[in-house]
Amino acid sequence: MTRIDQKFAALRAKGRKAFVAYIMAGDPDLDTSLALMRGLPGAGVDVIELGMPFTDPMADGPTIQLAGQRALEAGQTLQKTLDMVAEFRKGDATTPVVMMGYYNPIYSRGVARFLADAKTAGVDGLIVVDLPPEEDSELCIPAQEAGLNFIRLATPTTDDRRLPKVLQNTSGFVYYVSITGITGAAAAQAADVAPEVARIKAATDLPVIVGFGIRTPEAAQAIARVADGAVVGTAIVQLVAENRPTEEILAFVKGLADGAHAA
């Protein structure tokens, strides 16, 4: 079992929903983002989703695109992101870390080398949004063989014919994108999400976590009631963009986590 599997088993045993927080590695600089990452578990975060900055982030809205640009301009690289996870692991051996991003930097590094380095650093899972299931042999299957979960996105346009293909080699959890479009584009509605989550859960035993469009503790609670947990990214990254103090950002995260855990 990976740390992700262990975390969801522990949450399930307690009858508790998960809260997942996304931050961009290296935004606005390496030291600040590492300090924020270190504070997330204490703020109630169950799984950390760590963005890998990339020059052409097609699935991300303006807030996360700008975060990636700030990180790249500050000198963030894939190696520094792996080093960041390794530093985090010196003080936290249990909180799952999922790296989220795009295939190009991984391909450029070399899949085998990247997977070995990610495993050594303490990464638990990957979300690579531009690799469809038809390309599973590229990264998904090698990642699972290396002991990393490969987490797939399902969306409102993933119909019943497509869903089995999406779920085929997925592990860890399924990330359901609550809206059609880019991150931060609209608000998630629990009434719309509930039947979609039920449809996915009928096809898999994996937890289904919902992200995109969640900005408040109330929204996190409403979404977590109809799913196995909630993900928040844009609302957190926006506070980083505003140069808010780390303590203020972590207090905001704690409110979101408390909302999800109250579901």
Buried (B, 14 or more C-beta within 10 A) or exposed (E): EBBBBEBBEEBEEEEBBBBBBBBBBBBBBBEBBBEBBBBBBEBBBBBBBBBBBBEEBEBBBEBBBBBBBBBBEBEBBBEBBBBBBBBBBEEBEEBBBBBBBBBBBBBEBEBEEBBEBBBEBBBBBBBBBBBEBEEBEBBBEBBBEBEBBBBBBBBBEBEEEBBEBBBEBBBBBBBBBBBEBBBBEEEBBBEEBBEBBEBBBEBBEBBBBBBBBBBBBEBBBBBBBBBBBBBBBBBBBBBBBEEBEBEEBBBBBBBBBBBBBBB
